Amino acid sequence: MEDQEILAKFRDPATRNVAFNQLVRKYQQKVYWHVRKMVVSHDDADDLTQDVFVKVWNHLENFRQDASLYTWLYRIATNECLSFLQSKRRRFFLPLNDVGAELTAKLEADDSLAGDEVELKLQKAILRLPDKQRLVFNLRYYDEMPYEQMAEVTGTSVGALKASYHHAVKKIEQYVNHQFPND
């Protein structure tokens, strides 16, 4: 079902629940994996995905359609991830590197994320990036999102996103080359 149809059905109280269920079915997996790449833990990603859809339910009626529904969902999910990671740092008084180390430990302990060795190295390198660089890298590399759409999701200029992606790639290369020089 197209987004416009879902939105039209959502505005009608008689079909609101059906429309919302269709929206969740259409976007739940994409939102979950977007969140999961940021927070690593399945349980955290599951909780945050649920939080995203609760916010969508509460605010969909006021959605102005300035952006696509997909972009709007990603913006909500992105903000939830960044807030979660910031809250985690504040709650445990963790510097950036300690949060990265904690996420790396979760990555290594999670059998469902076990991929080949190269993918694991890449994931470890990505987790060392600052949150916003990791977000930009994930959106561009994994989701193949165009910079213009990323700008809508993040509220950042295209030029800044390109620079952030470039810096992220360089940091990942440096980490991989430094950590695994003989590979």
MDAnalysis code that builds the backbone (N, CA, C; Angstrom):
import MDAnalysis as mda
import numpy as np

u = mda.Universe.empty(549, n_residues=183, atom_resindex=np.repeat(np.arange(183), 3), trajectory=True)
u.add_TopologyAttr("name", ["N", "CA", "C"] * 183)
u.add_TopologyAttr("resid", np.arange(1, 184))
u.add_TopologyAttr("resname", ["MET", "GLU", "ASP", "GLN", "GLU", "ILE", "LEU", "ALA", "LYS", "PHE", "ARG", "ASP", "PRO", "ALA", "THR", "ARG", "ASN", "VAL", "ALA", "PHE", "ASN", "GLN", "LEU", "VAL", "ARG", "LYS", "TYR", "GLN", "GLN", "LYS", "VAL", "TYR", "TRP", "HIS", "VAL", "ARG", "LYS", "MET", "VAL", "VAL", "SER", "HIS", "ASP", "ASP", "ALA", "ASP", "ASP", "LEU", "THR", "GLN", "ASP", "VAL", "PHE", "VAL", "LYS", "VAL", "TRP", "ASN", "HIS", "LEU", "GLU", "ASN", "PHE", "ARG", "GLN", "ASP", "ALA", "SER", "LEU", "TYR", "THR", "TRP", "LEU", "TYR", "ARG", "ILE", "ALA", "THR", "ASN", "GLU", "CYS", "LEU", "SER", "PHE", "LEU", "GLN", "SER", "LYS", "ARG", "ARG", "ARG", "PHE", "PHE", "LEU", "PRO", "LEU", "ASN", "ASP", "VAL", "GLY", "ALA", "GLU", "LEU", "THR", "ALA", "LYS", "LEU", "GLU", "ALA", "ASP", "ASP", "SER", "LEU", "ALA", "GLY", "ASP", "GLU", "VAL", "GLU", "LEU", "LYS", "LEU", "GLN", "LYS", "ALA", "ILE", "LEU", "ARG", "LEU", "PRO", "ASP", "LYS", "GLN", "ARG", "LEU", "VAL", "PHE", "ASN", "LEU", "ARG", "TYR", "TYR", "ASP", "GLU", "MET", "PRO", "TYR", "GLU", "GLN", "MET", "ALA", "GLU", "VAL", "THR", "GLY", "THR", "SER", "VAL", "GLY", "ALA", "LEU", "LYS", "ALA", "SER", "TYR", "HIS", "HIS", "ALA", "VAL", "LYS", "LYS", "ILE", "GLU", "GLN", "TYR", "VAL", "ASN", "HIS", "GLN", "PHE", "PRO", "ASN", "ASP"])
u.atoms.positions = np.array([
    [0.841, -1.175, 0.000],
    [0.000, 0.000, 0.000],
    [0.891, 1.246, 0.000],
    [0.511, 2.217, -0.774],
    [1.280, 3.456, -0.888],
    [1.106, 4.306, 0.380],
    [2.108, 5.128, 0.662],
    [2.079, 5.980, 1.854],
    [0.863, 6.897, 1.872],
    [0.503, 7.449, 0.721],
    [-0.651, 8.360, 0.665],
    [-1.934, 7.639, 1.084],
    [-2.074, 6.393, 0.674],
    [-3.249, 5.610, 1.069],
    [-3.246, 5.355, 2.573],
    [-2.085, 5.028, 3.101],
    [-1.974, 4.789, 4.539],
    [-2.353, 6.050, 5.309],
    [-1.829, 7.189, 4.873],
    [-2.128, 8.454, 5.553],
    [-3.614, 8.796, 5.475],
    [-4.215, 8.577, 4.330],
    [-5.647, 8.857, 4.168],
    [-6.470, 7.959, 5.098],
    [-6.115, 6.679, 5.160],
    [-6.840, 5.759, 6.043],
    [-6.618, 6.119, 7.512],
    [-5.407, 6.597, 7.827],
    [-5.118, 6.948, 9.220],
    [-5.978, 8.131, 9.675],
    [-6.269, 9.043, 8.781],
    [-7.066, 10.224, 9.132],
    [-8.532, 9.880, 9.403],
    [-8.972, 8.749, 8.923],
    [-10.354, 8.298, 9.148],
    [-10.371, 7.433, 10.415],
    [-11.067, 7.879, 11.459],
    [-11.083, 7.108, 12.714],
    [-11.504, 5.650, 12.533],
    [-12.348, 5.369, 11.553],
    [-12.831, 4.000, 11.338],
    [-11.729, 3.074, 10.818],
    [-10.744, 3.632, 10.119],
    [-9.684, 2.786, 9.537],
    [-8.302, 3.117, 10.101],
    [-8.261, 3.918, 11.146],
    [-6.978, 4.346, 11.732],
    [-6.107, 3.169, 12.170],
    [-6.673, 2.225, 12.901],
    [-5.879, 1.090, 13.397],
    [-5.339, 0.231, 12.249],
    [-6.171, -0.011, 11.255],
    [-5.741, -0.800, 10.089],
    [-4.600, -0.083, 9.372],
    [-4.745, 1.222, 9.191],
    [-3.703, 2.001, 8.503],
    [-2.393, 1.963, 9.278],
    [-2.481, 2.110, 10.590],
    [-1.261, 2.097, 11.396],
    [-0.591, 0.726, 11.329],
    [-1.367, -0.331, 11.376],
    [-0.802, -1.684, 11.263],
    [-0.108, -1.865, 9.916],
    [-0.678, -1.320, 8.860],
    [-0.046, -1.408, 7.540],
    [1.254, -0.618, 7.515],
    [1.258, 0.547, 8.132],
    [2.467, 1.357, 8.205],
    [3.572, 0.617, 8.962],
    [3.222, 0.013, 10.082],
    [4.206, -0.741, 10.875],
    [4.748, -1.906, 10.059],
    [3.875, -2.655, 9.409],
    [4.329, -3.789, 8.591],
    [5.263, -3.330, 7.472],
    [4.957, -2.193, 6.891],
    [5.748, -1.694, 5.769],
    [7.141, -1.220, 6.198],
    [7.235, -0.599, 7.372],
    [8.491, 0.060, 7.753],
    [9.202, -0.517, 8.975],
    [8.619, -1.462, 9.662],
    [9.196, -1.949, 10.913],
    [10.609, -2.504, 10.731],
    [10.824, -3.337, 9.731],
    [12.146, -3.940, 9.532],
    [13.202, -2.885, 9.215],
    [12.872, -1.938, 8.348],
    [13.829, -0.884, 7.991],
    [14.194, -0.052, 9.208],
    [13.199, 0.327, 9.990],
    [13.447, 1.124, 11.182],
    [14.279, 0.318, 12.182],
    [13.898, -0.939, 12.393],
    [14.630, -1.784, 13.345],
    [16.116, -1.856, 12.967],
    [16.423, -2.134, 11.712],
    [17.830, -2.297, 11.326],
    [18.581, -0.977, 11.337],
    [17.905, 0.100, 11.060],
    [18.530, 1.425, 11.186],
    [18.926, 1.657, 12.648],
    [18.016, 1.370, 13.557],
    [18.266, 1.538, 14.984],
    [19.326, 0.548, 15.458],
    [19.226, -0.682, 15.019],
    [20.146, -1.729, 15.468],
    [21.589, -1.406, 15.106],
    [21.803, -0.811, 13.926],
    [23.165, -0.445, 13.528],
    [23.740, 0.626, 14.446],
    [22.885, 1.401, 15.054],
    [23.365, 2.461, 15.945],
    [23.578, 1.971, 17.375],
    [22.690, 1.120, 17.872],
    [22.760, 0.738, 19.290],
    [23.254, -0.694, 19.505],
    [23.376, -1.476, 18.455],
    [23.912, -2.842, 18.424],
    [23.020, -3.869, 19.117],
    [22.647, -3.649, 20.334],
    [21.880, -4.624, 21.104],
    [20.483, -4.838, 20.521],
    [20.105, -6.103, 20.360],
    [18.764, -6.426, 19.862],
    [17.694, -5.875, 20.802],
    [17.886, -6.082, 22.123],
    [16.878, -5.633, 23.084],
    [16.699, -4.118, 23.036],
    [17.821, -3.385, 22.990],
    [17.732, -1.927, 22.904],
    [17.073, -1.505, 21.591],
    [17.455, -2.153, 20.505],
    [16.890, -1.819, 19.193],
    [15.397, -2.119, 19.161],
    [15.012, -3.225, 19.753],
    [13.597, -3.596, 19.812],
    [12.803, -2.552, 20.602],
    [13.325, -2.163, 21.772],
    [12.651, -1.151, 22.595],
    [12.564, 0.188, 21.865],
    [13.670, 0.601, 21.244],
    [13.683, 1.886, 20.553],
    [12.756, 1.874, 19.334],
    [12.704, 0.757, 18.633],
    [11.792, 0.652, 17.486],
    [10.350, 0.803, 17.955],
    [10.043, 0.179, 19.066],
    [8.698, 0.322, 19.622],
    [8.435, 1.781, 20.004],
    [9.422, 2.433, 20.622],
    [9.281, 3.851, 20.982],
    [9.040, 4.717, 19.746],
    [9.754, 4.390, 18.658],
    [9.582, 5.143, 17.411],
    [8.138, 5.052, 16.943],
    [7.583, 3.850, 16.930],
    [6.219, 3.689, 16.430],
    [5.165, 4.253, 17.389],
    [5.468, 4.307, 18.674],
    [4.568, 4.994, 19.607],
    [4.544, 6.492, 19.267],
    [5.725, 7.059, 19.006],
    [5.779, 8.478, 18.619],
    [5.066, 8.704, 17.292],
    [5.244, 7.788, 16.371],
    [4.562, 7.910, 15.076],
    [3.055, 7.896, 15.298],
    [2.558, 6.977, 16.099],
    [1.127, 6.904, 16.391],
    [0.633, 8.226, 16.971],
    [1.400, 8.768, 17.910],
    [0.984, 9.999, 18.593],
    [1.047, 11.244, 17.707],
    [1.883, 11.224, 16.676],
    [2.098, 12.430, 15.887],
    [1.727, 12.310, 14.404],
    [1.316, 11.149, 13.968],
    [1.029, 10.952, 12.549],
    [-0.124, 11.834, 12.067],
    [-1.063, 12.074, 12.932],
    [-2.208, 12.912, 12.556],
    [-1.763, 14.332, 12.177],
    [-0.669, 14.789, 12.777],
    [-0.144, 16.132, 12.508],
    [0.974, 16.144, 11.467],
    [1.259, 15.007, 10.858],
    [2.323, 14.918, 9.850],
    [1.955, 15.817, 8.667],
    [2.835, 16.787, 8.376],
    [2.532, 17.798, 7.358],
    [2.950, 17.382, 5.944],
    [3.635, 16.283, 5.814],
    [4.089, 15.774, 4.517],
    [5.094, 16.718, 3.848],
    [5.868, 17.462, 4.666],
    [6.957, 18.275, 4.122],
    [8.035, 17.363, 3.536],
    [8.152, 16.187, 4.107],
    [9.093, 15.167, 3.639],
    [8.279, 13.897, 3.406],
    [8.920, 12.892, 2.841],
    [8.213, 11.618, 2.660],
    [8.009, 10.957, 4.023],
    [7.063, 10.069, 4.091],
    [6.784, 9.344, 5.327],
    [8.016, 8.560, 5.769],
    [8.680, 7.940, 4.829],
    [9.897, 7.172, 5.092],
    [10.958, 8.064, 5.742],
    [11.178, 9.253, 5.193],
    [12.167, 10.184, 5.732],
    [11.772, 10.630, 7.134],
    [10.491, 10.903, 7.322],
    [9.997, 11.316, 8.634],
    [10.219, 10.218, 9.673],
    [9.937, 8.964, 9.311],
    [10.170, 7.836, 10.222],
    [11.650, 7.715, 10.576],
    [12.513, 7.851, 9.571],
    [13.948, 7.770, 9.809],
    [14.408, 8.898, 10.733],
    [13.840, 10.077, 10.561],
    [14.214, 11.208, 11.422],
    [13.845, 10.900, 12.869],
    [12.661, 10.373, 13.086],
    [12.239, 10.009, 14.442],
    [13.158, 8.923, 14.999],
    [13.432, 7.899, 14.207],
    [14.300, 6.804, 14.656],
    [15.707, 7.314, 14.962],
    [16.215, 8.183, 14.120],
    [17.552, 8.744, 14.317],
    [17.610, 9.537, 15.620],
    [16.626, 10.372, 15.839],
    [16.598, 11.165, 17.073],
    [16.483, 10.278, 18.310],
    [15.706, 9.219, 18.207],
    [15.586, 8.282, 19.331],
    [16.934, 7.617, 19.622],
    [17.648, 7.222, 18.586],
    [18.970, 6.588, 18.759],
    [19.958, 7.543, 19.411],
    [20.046, 8.742, 18.861],
    [21.002, 9.716, 19.390],
    [20.661, 10.088, 20.833],
    [19.386, 10.233, 21.142],
    [18.969, 10.524, 22.518],
    [19.307, 9.370, 23.449],
    [19.064, 8.147, 22.987],
    [19.367, 6.961, 23.779],
    [20.855, 6.887, 24.097],
    [21.696, 7.078, 23.086],
    [23.147, 6.990, 23.290],
    [23.643, 8.125, 24.191],
    [23.101, 9.320, 24.019],
    [23.470, 10.453, 24.871],
    [23.036, 10.190, 26.313],
    [21.841, 9.665, 26.480],
    [21.331, 9.349, 27.807],
    [22.200, 8.292, 28.483],
    [22.610, 7.319, 27.722],
    [23.463, 6.248, 28.252],
    [24.791, 6.827, 28.757],
    [25.351, 7.735, 27.987],
    [26.604, 8.377, 28.394],
    [26.422, 9.169, 29.691],
    [25.354, 9.941, 29.742],
    [25.107, 10.766, 30.934],
    [24.818, 9.905, 32.160],
    [24.027, 8.873, 31.954],
    [23.618, 8.022, 33.071],
    [24.806, 7.316, 33.706],
    [25.729, 6.870, 32.878],
    [26.867, 6.110, 33.390],
    [28.164, 6.921, 33.380],
    [28.045, 8.216, 33.074],
    [29.209, 9.099, 33.015],
    [30.308, 8.511, 32.137],
    [29.904, 8.026, 30.974],
    [30.840, 7.368, 30.074],
    [31.363, 8.344, 29.024],
    [32.671, 8.348, 28.830],
    [33.187, 9.105, 27.682],
    [32.855, 8.350, 26.402],
    [32.998, 9.030, 25.269],
    [32.648, 8.464, 23.967],
    [33.308, 7.110, 23.741],
    [34.590, 6.978, 24.040],
    [35.313, 5.735, 23.783],
    [34.759, 4.568, 24.584],
    [34.301, 4.836, 25.822],
    [33.753, 3.758, 26.638],
    [32.427, 3.250, 26.083],
    [31.612, 4.139, 25.535],
    [30.360, 3.704, 24.918],
    [30.686, 2.849, 23.698],
    [31.658, 3.277, 22.898],
    [32.092, 2.482, 21.743],
    [32.598, 1.117, 22.167],
    [33.348, 1.072, 23.253],
    [33.869, -0.205, 23.759],
    [32.733, -1.101, 24.243],
    [31.743, -0.500, 24.898],
    [30.592, -1.274, 25.368],
    [29.811, -1.845, 24.187],
    [29.609, -1.032, 23.158],
    [28.884, -1.505, 21.980],
    [29.675, -2.586, 21.255],
    [30.992, -2.444, 21.228],
    [31.837, -3.457, 20.601],
    [31.730, -4.780, 21.355],
    [31.729, -4.710, 22.688],
    [31.582, -5.928, 23.494],
    [30.241, -6.598, 23.200],
    [29.179, -5.810, 23.045],
    [27.866, -6.371, 22.699],
    [27.904, -7.011, 21.320],
    [28.590, -6.360, 20.403],
    [28.720, -6.879, 19.041],
    [29.406, -8.240, 19.055],
    [30.483, -8.355, 19.803],
    [31.238, -9.610, 19.863],
    [30.461, -10.713, 20.566],
    [29.617, -10.339, 21.520],
    [28.867, -11.334, 22.289],
    [27.585, -11.784, 21.600],
    [27.137, -11.060, 20.593],
    [25.858, -11.348, 19.943],
    [26.059, -12.308, 18.775],
    [25.629, -13.554, 18.964],
    [25.789, -14.574, 17.918],
    [24.988, -14.247, 16.666],
    [23.874, -13.532, 16.820],
    [23.052, -13.234, 15.654],
    [23.722, -12.228, 14.732],
    [24.720, -11.501, 15.227],
    [25.429, -10.544, 14.398],
    [26.725, -11.116, 13.849],
    [27.006, -12.334, 14.182],
    [28.264, -12.933, 13.733],
    [28.257, -13.072, 12.215],
    [29.133, -12.357, 11.590],
    [29.284, -12.446, 10.147],
    [30.677, -12.949, 9.861],
    [31.140, -12.686, 8.676],
    [32.508, -13.086, 8.416],
    [33.450, -12.127, 9.140],
    [34.711, -12.478, 9.157],
    [35.706, -11.724, 9.910],
    [35.844, -10.286, 9.408],
    [35.759, -10.094, 8.111],
    [35.882, -8.756, 7.536],
    [34.734, -7.867, 8.006],
    [33.519, -8.400, 8.002],
    [32.355, -7.633, 8.451],
    [32.484, -7.277, 9.930],
    [32.971, -8.202, 10.736],
    [33.153, -7.928, 12.163],
    [34.177, -6.809, 12.368],
    [35.251, -6.827, 11.617],
    [36.259, -5.758, 11.700],
    [35.653, -4.418, 11.308],
    [34.870, -4.422, 10.254],
    [34.212, -3.193, 9.811],
    [33.278, -2.682, 10.897],
    [32.492, -3.564, 11.481],
    [31.562, -3.153, 12.532],
    [32.293, -2.570, 13.733],
    [33.404, -3.174, 14.116],
    [34.187, -2.643, 15.237],
    [34.698, -1.245, 14.911],
    [35.145, -1.049, 13.691],
    [35.642, 0.265, 13.282],
    [34.510, 1.290, 13.287],
    [33.348, 0.901, 12.802],
    [32.200, 1.809, 12.755],
    [31.791, 2.225, 14.163],
    [31.846, 1.289, 15.101],
    [31.432, 1.590, 16.477],
    [32.369, 2.572, 17.167],
    [33.550, 2.767, 16.642],
    [34.498, 3.717, 17.220],
    [34.217, 5.155, 16.758],
    [33.372, 5.306, 15.771],
    [33.046, 6.641, 15.256],
    [32.152, 7.390, 16.239],
    [32.238, 8.721, 16.239],
    [31.238, 9.496, 17.000],
    [29.838, 9.175, 16.457],
    [28.836, 9.306, 17.302],
    [27.469, 8.901, 16.952],
    [27.001, 9.466, 15.615],
    [27.183, 10.756, 15.404],
    [26.664, 11.365, 14.183],
    [27.426, 10.896, 12.951],
    [28.732, 10.690, 13.072],
    [29.482, 10.142, 11.930],
    [29.044, 8.710, 11.655],
    [28.793, 7.945, 12.709],
    [28.337, 6.563, 12.535],
    [26.984, 6.560, 11.842],
    [26.106, 7.472, 12.251],
    [24.800, 7.597, 11.630],
    [24.938, 7.896, 10.133],
    [25.755, 8.893, 9.791],
    [25.943, 9.281, 8.391],
    [26.546, 8.114, 7.606],
    [27.530, 7.442, 8.180],
    [28.145, 6.305, 7.494],
    [27.114, 5.211, 7.243],
    [26.342, 4.863, 8.262],
    [25.338, 3.801, 8.117],
    [24.291, 4.156, 7.064],
    [23.802, 5.393, 7.092],
    [22.780, 5.799, 6.124],
    [23.317, 5.734, 4.700],
    [24.551, 6.146, 4.517],
    [25.121, 6.192, 3.167],
    [25.598, 4.808, 2.711],
    [26.348, 4.124, 3.564],
    [26.973, 2.859, 3.174],
    [25.967, 1.707, 3.141],
    [25.212, 1.542, 4.207],
    [24.300, 0.401, 4.289],
    [22.943, 0.676, 3.632],
    [22.390, 1.852, 3.895],
    [21.057, 2.155, 3.365],
    [21.110, 2.799, 1.989],
    [22.322, 3.147, 1.547],
    [22.525, 3.788, 0.240],
    [21.597, 4.987, 0.054],
    [21.411, 5.735, 1.137],
    [20.527, 6.890, 1.108],
    [21.230, 8.063, 0.417],
    [20.556, 8.726, -0.505],
    [21.148, 9.906, -1.149],
    [21.386, 11.015, -0.109],
    [22.409, 11.825, -0.351],
    [22.740, 12.901, 0.585],
    [21.567, 13.845, 0.821],
    [20.789, 14.105, -0.220],
    [19.655, 15.023, -0.081],
    [18.630, 14.471, 0.916],
    [18.386, 13.179, 0.847],
    [17.445, 12.568, 1.773],
    [18.054, 12.512, 3.181],
    [19.370, 12.249, 3.253],
    [20.044, 12.261, 4.553],
    [19.930, 13.643, 5.201],
    [20.011, 14.688, 4.383],
    [19.895, 16.054, 4.896],
    [18.520, 16.265, 5.529],
    [17.477, 15.695, 4.930],
    [16.131, 15.799, 5.498],
    [16.030, 15.033, 6.805],
    [16.649, 13.857, 6.859],
    [16.587, 13.023, 8.053],
    [17.343, 13.672, 9.213],
    [18.520, 14.206, 8.926],
    [19.396, 14.692, 9.995],
    [19.297, 16.188, 10.253],
    [18.716, 16.929, 9.313],
    [18.677, 18.382, 9.459],
    [20.044, 19.019, 9.280],
    [20.889, 18.374, 8.490],
    [22.263, 18.819, 8.246],
    [22.417, 19.104, 6.756],
    [23.302, 20.020, 6.419],
    [23.504, 20.352, 5.007],
    [24.177, 19.201, 4.260],
    [23.943, 19.149, 2.966],
    [24.542, 18.112, 2.121],
    [26.067, 18.178, 2.205],
    [26.621, 19.394, 2.158],
    [28.074, 19.549, 2.232],
    [28.647, 18.999, 3.529],
    [27.988, 19.291, 4.643],
    [28.448, 18.782, 5.939],
    [28.337, 17.261, 6.000],
    [27.301, 16.720, 5.393],
    [27.134, 15.256, 5.376],
    [28.231, 14.586, 4.554],
    [28.553, 15.181, 3.421],
    [29.628, 14.628, 2.587],
    [30.953, 14.665, 3.335],
    [31.212, 15.764, 4.020],
    [32.455, 15.875, 4.800],
    [32.463, 14.849, 5.934],
    [31.332, 14.697, 6.610],
    [31.233, 13.743, 7.715],
    [31.453, 12.317, 7.221],
    [30.861, 11.984, 6.089],
    [31.039, 10.644, 5.520],
    [32.503, 10.416, 5.155],
    [33.119, 11.415, 4.541],
    [34.529, 11.316, 4.156],
    [35.410, 11.077, 5.397],
    [35.173, 11.851, 6.460],
    [35.953, 11.685, 7.695],
    [35.703, 10.308, 8.313],
    [34.469, 9.848, 8.276],
    [34.149, 8.530, 8.820],
    [34.899, 7.440, 8.066],
    [34.894, 7.519, 6.738],
    [35.593, 6.520, 5.927],
    [37.081, 6.518, 6.257],
    [37.668, 7.703, 6.383],
    [39.102, 7.802, 6.710],
    [39.389, 7.201, 8.081],
    [38.549, 7.477, 9.060],
    [38.750, 6.913, 10.400],
    [38.622, 5.390, 10.383],
    [37.669, 4.895, 9.628],
    [37.490, 3.444, 9.529],
    [38.727, 2.817, 8.883],
    [39.210, 3.416, 7.808],
    [40.421, 2.905, 7.143],
    [41.598, 2.903, 8.100],
    [41.773, 3.999, 8.838],
    [42.891, 4.081, 9.783],
    [42.773, 3.015, 10.861],
    [41.576, 2.823, 11.393],
    [41.377, 1.825, 12.433],
    [41.679, 0.428, 11.915],
    [41.125, 0.102, 10.770],
    [41.323, -1.235, 10.207],
    [42.803, -1.467, 9.904],
    [43.460, -0.484, 9.300],
    [44.881, -0.632, 8.961],
    [45.764, -0.687, 10.203],
    [45.384, 0.035, 11.247],
    [46.171, 0.043, 12.486],
    [45.936, -1.231, 13.306],
    [44.677, -1.643, 13.421],
    [44.334, -2.809, 14.231],
    [44.702, -4.136, 13.583],
    [44.640, -4.157, 12.273],
    [44.827, -5.416, 11.546],
    [45.824, -5.208, 10.406],
    [47.066, -4.813, 10.721],
    [48.008, -4.447, 9.661],
    [48.423, -5.596, 8.748],
    [48.360, -6.812, 9.199],
    [48.839, -7.945, 8.396],
    [47.750, -8.560, 7.538],
    [46.536, -8.080, 7.687],
    [45.419, -8.670, 6.906],
    [45.400, -8.159, 5.499],
])
